[in-house]
């Protein structure tokens, strides 16, 4: 794709209350009712329906603080079902590819589309996208359109917050664009966040409109150099941030979760690291990439100040880059043993695979014996079986059987789309 930044048309498609919407697809009884999806270990609210928001629940609210509200209004509580959400996200993104070959998956529930060359009315085209995504997946989306990614973000936010727009707003070539920029608080501008919003408010800059009218020189001085300059230019309609190619491999792959209960023993940590190694290597093979480096980290609960604190990180360069699960587990457990200390209550552990390259571009070692063709066949067979019968149908024994350390998910829904035994029955 050529980096011609003139006359760009960006659309940001954002799924509404994505985790809640995924649950409602398979459980219609949740529609039009207050629903909250919880974070790891059922701790805080991470996805909230409109009905729950009206009752005063916000993203990040610890669930124990709103138990009275939950009982009083019969709010439905669900644990995060990441397997379901990832699969539904894939379905949404596949649908979006029908409307533009140039797409950037920005997060699990957001994508930027480049709509250059679309001859029909942009609002009508956005409505087609919105309707088709809902028809194919059951997920409602909001769509913002602008000549820059920042303006598309602004438009999307307004479309989502204001029911009058029916989930669609185009600011492309909008003459009264300043009217809309005045509706967006400074902390809601893409790239600003809490840190810079406090500083800007101290200068009397309260909205996206105020920010737009600052000089780029001032922005460079006060907003982190070139980043600040780009935000100002984007708000004024000059595109500075390109669509990132979808086929670019990840720079690193991380797998990590907090434990459902404090973990003390090395054995339980080894099980967790083995599980995360399995998850991470599956992601490698899906992207047809291999890792040159493995890193492992462990940490205690930093919020429990009355308990001894410890955290550490170790990394190793592999003899030959690989996506072979047993090989990654072997080195990950060596790293874990090198940083583990007795006497601590561990809250979190994880693995990072980095220095990633295409699986066909690797250098063999003269002295390293490798059964790579046989290993690839084995992993393909395992992946094929797990894809058919559900995640972890086959798993390494080193990741444990009971997994008492796993995060709490007492309100988990079924794996409707990825496990045959839990497919929806009508």
C-alpha positions in Angstrom: 0.0 0.0 0.0 1.4 3.4 -1.0 2.0 5.9 1.8 0.0 8.6 0.1 -1.5 10.5 3.0 -3.7 12.9 0.9 -7.4 12.5 0.7 -7.5 9.6 3.1 -10.9 8.3 4.4 -10.6 6.4 7.7 -13.4 4.5 9.4 -13.1 3.2 12.9 -15.4 0.3 13.6 -15.8 -0.3 17.3 -17.9 -3.1 18.9 -20.4 -1.9 21.5 -19.8 -3.3 25.0 -18.0 -6.1 23.2 -17.8 -8.8 25.9 -21.4 -8.2 27.0 -22.5 -8.2 23.3 -20.8 -11.6 22.8 -22.7 -13.1 25.7 -26.0 -11.7 24.5 -25.6 -13.4 21.1 -25.9 -16.8 22.7 -28.1 -15.8 25.6 -31.0 -13.6 24.4 -32.3 -13.4 28.0 -29.5 -10.9 28.7 -30.8 -8.4 26.2 -32.1 -5.1 27.6 -31.0 -6.1 31.0 -28.1 -4.8 33.2 -25.0 -7.0 32.5 -21.4 -6.8 33.8 -18.5 -8.9 32.6 -15.7 -9.2 35.2 -11.9 -9.1 34.9 -9.4 -11.9 35.8 -10.3 -13.6 39.1 -13.8 -12.0 39.0 -12.3 -8.8 40.4 -13.5 -5.7 38.5 -16.0 -4.7 35.8 -14.4 -4.7 32.4 -17.4 -4.6 30.1 -20.7 -3.0 31.0 -24.1 -2.9 29.3 -25.8 0.5 28.9 -28.4 -0.6 31.4 -25.7 -1.3 34.0 -24.0 2.0 33.3 -27.2 3.9 34.1 -27.2 2.2 37.5 -23.8 3.8 38.3 -21.4 0.9 37.5 -18.2 2.0 35.7 -15.4 0.1 34.0 -12.8 -0.8 36.7 -15.3 -0.8 39.6 -14.3 -3.6 42.1 -17.3 -5.9 42.1 -17.4 -6.2 45.9 -18.2 -2.5 46.2 -21.4 -2.8 44.2 -22.9 -6.0 45.7 -25.9 -4.1 47.0 -26.6 -2.7 43.5 -26.3 -6.1 42.0 -28.8 -7.6 44.4 -31.2 -4.7 44.2 -31.4 -4.5 40.4 -30.7 -8.2 39.6 -27.6 -7.3 37.6 -26.3 -10.4 35.7 -22.6 -11.0 36.5 -20.4 -13.0 34.1 -16.7 -14.1 34.2 -14.6 -13.2 31.2 -14.8 -15.9 28.5 -11.7 -15.0 26.5 -11.9 -18.0 24.2 -15.4 -17.0 23.1 -14.5 -13.3 22.7 -11.4 -14.0 20.6 -13.4 -16.2 18.3 -16.2 -13.7 17.9 -13.6 -11.0 17.3 -12.2 -13.0 14.5 -15.7 -13.3 12.9 -16.2 -9.6 13.1 -12.8 -8.8 11.5 -13.4 -11.3 8.8 -16.7 -9.6 7.9 -15.0 -6.2 7.8 -12.5 -7.5 5.2 -15.4 -7.6 2.8 -15.6 -3.8 2.9 -11.9 -2.8 2.6 -8.7 -4.7 1.9 -6.8 -2.2 4.0 -7.7 -2.9 7.6 -5.8 -2.5 10.8 -7.0 -4.6 13.8 -6.4 -2.1 16.5 -7.7 -4.2 19.4 -10.0 -7.2 20.0 -13.1 -5.0 19.4 -11.8 -2.2 17.2 -10.5 -1.9 13.6 -9.5 0.9 11.3 -10.6 0.6 7.7 -9.3 2.7 4.8 -12.3 3.7 2.6 -10.5 5.5 -0.3 -12.2 5.0 -3.6 -15.7 4.5 -2.1 -18.0 6.4 -4.4 -21.3 6.1 -2.6 -22.4 8.2 0.4 -20.1 7.4 3.3 -23.0 7.3 5.8 -24.8 4.8 3.6 -21.7 2.7 3.2 -21.1 2.7 7.0 -24.7 1.6 7.5 -24.0 -1.4 5.2 -21.0 -2.3 7.3 -22.9 -2.0 10.5 -25.9 -4.1 9.3 -23.7 -6.8 7.7 -21.6 -7.2 10.9 -24.8 -7.5 12.9 -26.3 -10.0 10.4 -23.2 -12.2 10.3 -22.2 -12.1 14.0 -25.0 -10.5 16.1 -22.5 -7.9 17.4 -23.7 -4.2 17.3 -21.0 -1.7 16.3 -20.5 2.0 16.1 -18.7 3.6 13.2 -16.8 6.9 13.0 -15.4 8.3 9.8 -12.8 11.1 9.3 -9.9 12.2 7.1 -7.5 11.1 9.8 -7.5 8.3 12.3 -7.8 10.7 15.2 -10.9 12.3 13.7 -12.3 8.9 13.0 -11.8 8.1 16.7 -13.6 11.4 17.7 -16.5 10.6 15.4 -16.8 7.1 16.7 -16.9 8.3 20.3 -19.7 10.7 19.6 -21.6 8.1 17.5 -21.4 5.7 20.4 -22.4 8.2 23.1 -25.2 10.0 21.3 -28.2 7.8 20.3 -29.3 10.5 17.7 -26.6 9.3 15.4 -27.7 5.6 15.4 -24.2 4.5 15.8 -22.7 6.2 12.7 -21.1 9.6 12.3 -18.9 10.9 9.5 -16.7 14.0 10.0 -15.2 13.7 6.6 -15.4 17.0 4.8 -17.8 18.2 7.5 -18.2 22.0 7.5 -19.3 22.2 11.1 -16.6 19.8 12.4 -15.7 22.3 15.2 -19.2 21.8 16.7 -18.4 18.1 17.2 -14.9 18.7 18.5 -16.4 20.8 21.2 -18.4 17.8 22.4 -15.3 15.7 23.1 -13.5 16.1 26.5 -9.7 16.5 26.2 -9.0 13.2 28.1 -11.1 11.4 25.4 -8.9 12.5 22.5 -6.8 9.6 21.1 -3.2 9.9 22.4 -3.9 12.2 25.3 -5.0 10.1 28.2 -5.0 11.0 31.9 -1.4 12.2 32.2 -1.5 14.9 29.5 -5.2 15.8 30.1 -4.3 17.1 33.6 -1.5 19.2 32.2 -3.7 20.6 29.4 -6.6 21.4 31.8 -4.2 23.4 33.9 -3.7 25.6 30.8 -7.5 25.9 30.2 -7.6 23.4 27.4 -10.8 21.4 28.0 -12.0 20.0 24.7 -10.7 18.5 21.4 -11.7 21.9 19.8 -9.4 23.8 22.2 -6.6 21.3 21.4 -7.0 21.7 17.7 -6.4 25.4 17.9 -3.0 25.2 19.6 0.2 25.7 17.6 2.1 22.6 16.7 5.2 24.3 18.2 3.5 24.5 21.6 2.3 20.9 21.3 5.9 19.7 20.7 7.0 21.5 23.8 4.2 20.3 26.1 3.0 17.0 24.7 6.0 14.8 24.1 7.5 16.2 21.0 6.5 14.7 17.6 3.5 12.9 19.2 1.9 16.1 20.3 2.5 17.7 16.9 0.8 14.8 15.2 -2.3 15.0 17.4 -2.8 18.7 16.5 -2.2 18.0 12.8 -4.6 15.1 12.8 -7.3 17.1 14.5 -6.9 19.8 11.8 -7.4 17.1 9.1 -3.8 16.3 8.1 -3.2 12.6 8.2 0.0 11.6 10.0 -0.7 8.1 11.2 -1.0 5.3 8.6 -2.9 2.1 8.6 -0.6 -0.6 9.9 -0.4 -3.6 7.6 -2.4 -6.6 8.9 0.2 -9.2 7.9 3.0 -7.7 10.0 4.0 -10.3 12.6 3.8 -9.4 16.3 7.0 -8.0 17.9 6.5 -10.3 20.8 3.9 -12.7 22.2 2.9 -12.6 25.8 0.9 -15.1 27.8 0.1 -14.2 31.5 -2.7 -14.4 34.0 -3.1 -13.6 37.7 -3.6 -16.6 40.0 -6.9 -17.4 41.6 -5.2 -17.8 44.9 -1.6 -17.0 46.1 0.9 -19.5 44.8 3.9 -20.5 46.9 5.3 -23.8 45.5 7.7 -24.1 42.6 5.5 -27.0 41.2 2.5 -24.8 40.8 4.5 -22.1 39.2 6.0 -24.7 36.8 2.4 -25.8 35.8 1.4 -22.2 35.1 4.5 -21.5 33.0 4.0 -24.7 31.1 0.4 -23.6 30.4 1.4 -20.2 29.2 4.2 -21.7 27.1 1.5 -23.8 25.4 -0.7 -20.9 24.7 2.1 -18.7 23.4 3.4 -21.4 21.0 -0.1 -22.0 19.6 -0.2 -18.3 18.8 3.2 -18.6 17.1 2.1 -21.4 14.8 -1.2 -19.7 13.9 0.9 -16.7 12.6 3.5 -19.0 11.0 6.3 -17.5 13.0 9.0 -18.8 15.3 10.7 -17.3 18.4 14.4 -16.6 18.9 14.1 -15.7 22.6 12.1 -16.8 25.6 11.6 -14.8 28.8 9.8 -15.7 32.0 8.6 -13.4 34.9 7.0 -13.9 38.3 5.7 -11.4 40.8 3.9 -11.1 44.2 0.8 -9.0 44.8 2.1 -5.4 45.0 -1.2 -4.2 46.4 -0.6 -6.3 49.6 1.9 -4.0 51.2 1.9 -5.9 54.5 3.4 -9.0 52.7 7.0 -9.5 51.5 7.4 -8.4 47.9 9.4 -10.0 45.1 9.4 -10.0 41.4 12.0 -11.1 38.8 12.5 -11.6 35.1 14.9 -13.9 33.1 15.5 -14.4 29.4 17.5 -16.7 27.2 18.4 -16.8 23.5 17.4 -20.1 21.9 20.0 -22.3 20.0 17.5 -22.5 17.1 14.3 -20.4 16.7 11.2 -22.6 17.2 7.5 -22.9 17.8 7.8 -26.4 19.2 5.9 -26.4 22.5 8.1 -29.0 24.4 11.2 -27.0 23.5 9.8 -23.7 24.7 8.6 -25.3 27.9 12.0 -26.8 28.6 13.8 -23.5 28.5 10.9 -21.6 30.2 11.2 -24.0 33.2 15.0 -23.5 33.4 14.4 -19.8 33.5 11.7 -20.1 36.2 14.0 -22.2 38.5 16.7 -19.5 38.1 14.5 -16.7 39.5 12.2 -18.6 41.9 12.6 -17.9 45.7 10.8 -19.7 48.5 8.8 -17.9 51.1 6.8 -15.6 48.8 3.1 -15.6 47.8 3.1 -15.2 44.0 0.2 -13.5 42.3 1.2 -13.6 38.7 3.5 -15.5 36.3 4.0 -15.3 32.5 6.1 -15.9 29.4 7.2 -13.6 26.6 8.3 -14.9 23.2 10.3 -12.4 21.2 12.7 -11.8 18.3 10.0 -13.4 16.1 10.6 -14.3 12.5 8.9 -16.1 9.6 8.9 -19.9 10.2 10.7 -20.4 6.9 13.5 -17.9 7.6 15.8 -19.4 10.2 19.5 -20.4 10.4 20.4 -23.9 11.5 23.1 -24.5 14.0 26.0 -26.7 13.1 26.1 -28.5 16.5 22.4 -28.6 17.4 20.4 -31.7 16.6 16.9 -30.9 15.4 13.9 -33.1 14.4 12.1 -30.1 13.1 10.1 -31.8 10.3 8.8 -34.4 12.8 8.2 -31.8 15.5 6.1 -29.7 13.0 4.0 -32.7 12.1 3.4 -33.4 15.8 2.4 -29.8 16.5 0.1 -29.7 13.5 -1.7 -32.8 14.6 -2.1 -31.4 18.2 -3.4 -28.1 16.8 -5.8 -29.8 14.5 -7.3 -31.9 17.3 -7.6 -29.0 19.7 -9.3 -26.9 17.0 -11.8 -29.7 16.5 -12.5 -30.7 20.0 -11.8 -27.6 22.0 -8.8 -25.8 23.4 -6.6 -28.0 25.7 -8.2 -31.2 24.6 -4.6 -32.3 24.3 -2.1 -30.5 26.6 1.3 -31.1 28.1 1.3 -33.1 31.4 3.7 -30.5 32.8 0.8 -27.9 32.9 -1.0 -29.9 35.5 -4.4 -31.7 35.8 -6.3 -29.9 38.6 -4.8 -26.4 38.2 -6.0 -25.2 41.6 -3.9 -22.0 41.0 -6.0 -21.0 38.0 -7.8 -17.7 38.1 -11.3 -17.6 39.5 -14.1 -17.7 36.9 -17.2 -18.6 38.9 -19.6 -17.1 36.4 -18.2 -18.4 33.1 -20.5 -19.0 30.2 -20.2 -21.8 27.7 -17.6 -22.0 24.9 -20.4 -21.9 22.3 -18.2 -21.5 19.2 -15.1 -23.5 20.0 -16.2 -26.6 21.8 -18.5 -29.2 20.3 -19.8 -30.3 23.7 -21.0 -26.8 24.4 -22.5 -25.8 21.1 -25.8 -24.0 21.5 -28.8 -26.4 21.4 -32.1 -25.1 20.0 
